[in-house]
Amino acid sequence: MNDPGALFARAAALATEYRRGIGDALQRPEHGYAAALSDWQAPVPEHGMPAEAVLEELVTRATPGLHAMTGPRFFGWVIGGSHPAGVAADWLVSAWGQNVGNHQASPAGAAAETVAGAWLVDILGLPSESSVGFVTGATMANLVGLAAARSEVLRRVGWDVEADGLFGAPPIRVVVGEDIHVSALSALQFLGLGHSRLTRVATDAEGRMLPQGLADALAGQGPAIVLLQAGQINSGGFDPFEQLIPIAHAAGAWVHVDGAFGLWAKAAPGRAGLAAGVELADSWATDGHKWLQTPYDCGFAIVRDAEAHRRAMAFGASYLPAVAAGERDPTHYVPELSRRARGLTTWAMLRHLGRSGVADMVERHCRIARQIADSVAGEPGITVCCDVVLNQVLLRFGDDNDLTLKTIARLQQDGVAFAGGSQWRGRWLMRISVSGIQTTEADAAMTAVALCDAWRAVRGSNTP
């Protein structure tokens, strides 16, 4: 294809049409997996098809199975709305075809990472000397931060895990709260630290680790890692960092914070107190495709000790360029060699929103979460099950799990808004996560009405 202009213009037109209509569409897929698979099933193509026709077929096959993740009333998971500014920048990243494997392969991509990483650390109020790795999301960000932790705590006792692996290494105590998120468990599993041999510390009603429990867990000798949370996935609660981190550091432990979405509270002056003391930790994980609204996939691994970060991640080969003093090579901070230029999209979103725009967005989403909770709290039979401190709302319908699950199913079927279920503390609850860029106070009001309508329908159908 000599001139891709017409093809690119058609793709832009199709994308624009989709996004303009998402607010009025069902906030759920029309087809589930089985129907979507049927939509896609076809023999292996024996001959090619013009690219323009491929685009049209792609849209026809995909649209019924697309979830309204960019819609204004999608609250199913903590998912950003892929801001148009980020999407447009990401289109350019794809068109430029940059592999940010190293700083010579893509000088612009590497430079954007350096600057965007520094902006990110500043906006989040983290130590200015911290290094940043641009990864796929919170799972890999947790993996990178915990890899740096593993490397450093073993180095302190004379073990080189990068050279010698874990065979024969001194055992590492890993201390977590009872309400740890699955992405952190996955990272520990991938690193050979296991997800079943952890020391679990009791938490309070909002999922926050209890300080005395941590002190008890760290009694004794040997390398240790403590994993804390900024934004518990159900309640939105924050571990009490100002109390916990000094306890951990006094015991010689490395502190890693899983802040996939909650770390962004630090960017909003009115919410930053929720994460007071989080900057005392040694490493942090957060997402760009949640509250920064970048398109998928984008996450950030932030490590105070840049040398520990590099030691855990860096690798080389004869065909890769040497790194001069003072240069930052992107490969030294992530597991991947070949990867897209996430720093360019991150730069675009930070440049578009600025410090004030990020703060305003976080504050607005938190207000909307509170608005939804307050609007349904007076409905007989609906219970708000957490203190709405951030963007998470937990609802219980009636007195048993069955009624709550039926209400979730009814809401999803109605399609005005989408929320999912979460099992926490032995009960099924509806979880509403407010994180989409398009969501407004008017959408919150529509959602509250839809929630009450779904509950009334379920309650009515269950009345003898």
N, C-alpha and C positions, 0 to 999 in steps of 0.2 A: 504494500500500500504506500504510494508516494505521498499522498496528502491525507493525513488522518483528520483533518478539520471537520468534515461532515460527520464522521463517526463520533468524534468527541462531542460535537454539538448535539447530536441525537442523544447520547448518553446523558448529557447535562439536562436536556429537555425532559427525558424520562424521569430522572432523579427529581427535578423540580416539580413535576406533576405529582409524584408520589408524596413529597414532603408538604406540598400545598394542601393535599387532601387528607393528611393523616389525622388532623383534629376532628374531622367529621366521620372518620371511619370507625369501625369496630375496634376497640382497644384490645384486641386479641386476634390470633390467626383465624381465618375461615376454615382452614384444614389442619387437622392434627397430623402426627407423623405418618400414620398409615396412609391417609389420603394424599399427603404430600409425596410420599414415596411413589404412589401410583401416578401422580402428576409427572414425576421425573423418569419413570421407567421407560426405557427405549433400548433397542439393539445398539450395539457398538456402531458408530457412524462409519460407513465404508468410504464415503466421500465428504469433502468439506462443504461449507456453506458460507456465503458472503457474510462478512462481519456485521453488517447492518441487520441482516436477517437473524443472526445469532442473538444480537441484543434484544430484538423483539421477542424471540422465543424465550430467552432468559427471563424477561419480565413476565411473560404469560405463565411460565411454569412456576416461577418463584412467588409471585404476588399472593396467591391464596395461603401460602404457608409462612408468610412474614409476620412476625410479632410486631406490635406497635411500640417498639422500644423508643422511637423518637416522638411518640405521641404525647399529648399534654396530660393524659390521665392514666399513664402507665406507672404503676407503683409495685410491680411484681418483685423486683429485686433492686438493689442499689445500682442503677444503671444510668449513666449520663445520656443526654439526648443528642449526642453528636452535633454540636453547634455548627451552623452553616459555615462560619469562618474556619473552623477546624476541618470540615469536610472539603471545602474549597482548597485549603492548603494541602490536604492529604491527596487530592487529585493531582496537584502539581508534583508532589513527592513521587506518586506512582508514574506520572508522565516523565519525570526526570530520570527515573530508574536507578536511583542511587543505592549502592550497597555500602552502608557505613560500617564496613568491617574494620577500617583503620583510617587514620587521619590523612593519609595520602590518597587513598582510593576516593574519598569524598571530603576534600577540605571544607567545603561549605557545611556539609552534614555534621562533621566533627566540631566545627566552630560553633554551630548552632547549639549543639549539645552542651558545650562549655558554658556559653552565655545563658541558655535557658536553665541549665542546672543551677547556676549561681542565683538567678532570679528566683527559682523555685525554693531554694534553701532560705533565701531572704524573706520571701512572702510567708513561709511556714515558720519563721522564727527559730530556725535550727542553727547550730554552730556554723560559722562562715567557712571553716576549714574543711567541712564535710565534702566527700566525693559523691558523685551521683552516677548510677548506672541506669540506662534507659532500656527497660525490659518489656515483656508482653503484658504484665499485669501483676496483681498483688501476690499470686502464688510464686512467681519467679522472683519478685522483689523480696519476699520473705526468704526464699531459698538463698539469694545472694547475701542478704544481711546475716542470715544464720551461718552461711559458709564462712563469712569473715569472722563471725563469733567463734565458730569451731576452730578455725586456723589460729586465732589469737590465744584462746584459752589453753590450747594444747602447746603452742609455742612457749607460753609462760612456764610450762612444766617440762620443757626440753624436748618436745615431740614435733617433728615436721610432718604434718598430715598431708601436705601437697606431695612430698617425696615418698613417704612411707605408708600412706593410707591409714586405715583404722585398725588393721591387723596388729594386735599387740599394743595398741595405744592405751593410755590411761583412760578409764571410763569418764564420760562427761555426764554430770547431773543436769538434766533439763527440767526446769520448773515452770509450770504453766498454771493458769487458772482453770477452774472447772468448765468455764464457758468459752474455751478456746475455739477459734474458727477453723473449719476444715482445711482451708488453704494453708494455714500454718502447720497443721498436722501433715499435710502432703509434703511440704518442704522438709520437715524433719524426717519423714520417711525416705525421701529421695537422697538425703544427705547421710543416710546410714545411722541416724540417731534414733530411729524407731518412733512409732506413734503409740506404743503400748507400754513402754518402759519409762514413761514420764512420771515425774512427781507432780501430782495435781493438788492445787491449793483451793480451799473453799472460797466461795464468792458470796456476795450479798444478793439481795433481791433484784438488783439491777445488773448483776453479772460482774461486779467489780471485785477484784482480788482483795482478800483480807490481809492486812499487814502482818499480824501476828502469825498467820499461817505461813507467810513467806519466810519470816524469821526462823520459824521452826523447821521449814523445809531445807533451809540453807545451813543448818547446824552441821558441822563436820568439815572435812577437808576435801580437796580435789577440785579440778576444773568444773565450772558451772556456767550455765546459760539460763537467764530468766527471760521469759517471753510474756510481754504485757500487751494490753489492747487499748487503742484509742478508737472508741466507737464499737461497742458490742453489737453484733449483727442483728440481734432481736430488740434490745432495749435502747441501743445507742449510748449506753453508759461508758464511762471512762474509768480505767483503773486509777487509783489515787497515787499518781506518779511522785509527788513531792514526799510521800511517805515511803513508797516501795523502793524507789531507785537508790536512795542512800542505804537502805538495808541490804540491797543486792550488792552494791559496790563495796560496802564494808566487808562483805564475805568474799570479795574478789571475783564476783560474777560479772559477765557481760550481759547488758540489758538490751534486748531487741524489742521494738514496738511494732505490732501489726496495726497500722493505721490506714487501712485500705480506703476508707472514706472519712473516718473521724479525724484524721490528722489535719484535714482542711479546716476544722474548727479554729485552728491556730491563725488562719488567715482572716478571720472575722473578729474584730475587737469585742463585739458583744458576746461571742461564744468562746473566745480564747481561754477564758478562765476554766472551762471544762477540762482542758488539757494542760493545766498548769503543771510545770515541772517536766513535761515530756521531753524538753530540749536537753535534759540531763542524761538521757539514754545514750547508748553507743551506736545504735543503728535503727533505721526506721524503714517501713515499707508503706507505699501508698500508690493509688491509681491516678492516672490522667483521664481514663475513659469513664470515671465516675464524676467527681465534682468539678474537674477542670473541663469536662465536656469534649475532650478530644475524641475522634473516632477510634474504634477498636483497631489494633490493640496497643495499649500504652500504659506502662507502669514505671515506678521509680524506686530504685534501691539506693538509700542514702546512708552513708557510713561516716561516722566522725573521724575514724582513723583511716585515712586514705591508703596508707601502706598496708594495713591489714586487708583492706578491700582489694587492692591490687594483688597481694600475695595469694588470695583465695581464688582470683579469677583469671589472672594474666597467663597467657601462653604465647608461644612464638613458633616460627618456622623460618627456614632460610629464605623463602620467597616473600616473606612479609617485611615491610620496611622497618628500619631501625627507628627508635624514638629518641629524639634529641632532648637534652635537659630542658625542662620547663614545658615540654609539649604534652598534651593530653591525648592518649590514644583510646578511642572508644572501646576497643577490644579488651582493655585491661580492667573493665568494670562490669562485664556481663558474661554469661556463658556462651553466647553465640558469636560466630565470626561473620556469617552472612545474615544481614538483617536490614529492615527498612529504616529510613531516616526519621525516627520518631522525634528526634530533637527539633526538626523543622516544624512539625505540626504543633509540638509543645510551645515552641517560640511564638508561633502565630497566635495561639490561644492566649498566652500570657500578654502578648503585645496588644491583642484586641481588647481583652478585659481590663488589664492593668490591675494593680493592687486593689483599688477601690471596687472594680467590677467583680473580682473574685469574692471580696468581702460581702458586697451587696447580694450576690447570688446565694451564698451560703445562708446569710441572714433571712433572705426571702423564703428559701425552702424550709428553714426551721419554723418560720411563722406559719407557713402553709400547713406543715405537719400539725402544729398546735391548733390551727383553725379546724382541720378535719376532726381531730380528737374532740375539741370542744363542741363541734356541731352535732356529733352523734352521741355524746355522753348523756344527754337527756332522754334518749330513746329507751323505753323500757326493754330490758333484756340485753342491752349492749353495755359491755364493761370495757373501759380503757385500762389495760393491764400493765402499763409502765408510765413512769414520769417522762413526759415528752420533752427531753432536754435538747434533742438534736432534730434529725429528720425522720426518725423511726416512730411508728405508731403500732401498738399491739392491741388487738381487739378480740374480745371473747363474746360469743353469741349464745345466750341461754346458759344452761347449767352443765352441758356435756359436750364431748368432742364432736359427736355426730351433728349437732345443730350448727356448730361452727363450720365444719367441713361442708355441710349442705349450703350454708350461706356463701362460703367462698365459691362453690361451684355455681350457684345461682348468679352471683355478681359477674363471674367470668362469662357465663352464658349470655347475660344481658348485654355485655360488651360496652357499656357506657364508660366504665373504668375497669382497670385490671389490677388485682392484688392476689397474692398467693398465701399459702399456709406455711406455718413453721411450728415444729414441735419443740417446746421448751418447758423444762421443769415438769415433764410428764403430761402436758396438756397441749392440744392443738389450738393454735391461735391464728388469726389473720394478721399478716404483717404488711404494713403500708410503708413503702420507702419513697420519700419525696426527693428526687434528684434530677429530674429532667428539666432542661433549659426552657422548654415551652410552657411548663406548668404555671398557672396563674391562680390568684385568689378565686376567680370565677370557676376555674376547673375544680378547685377544692370544694366549692359550694355544690357543683354538680355531682362530685364524688360522694359527698355526704348524703345527698338525696338518694343516689344510687345504692349506697350501703344500707340505708334505712329501708328502701323499697325491697331490696333482696332479703333482708332479715324479716320484714313483715310477710313476704310471700312464703318464706320457709316456716315461720311461726304459724301462719294460717294453715298451711298444709299439714302441720303436725298437731293441730288442735283436734281433739276427739269430736 
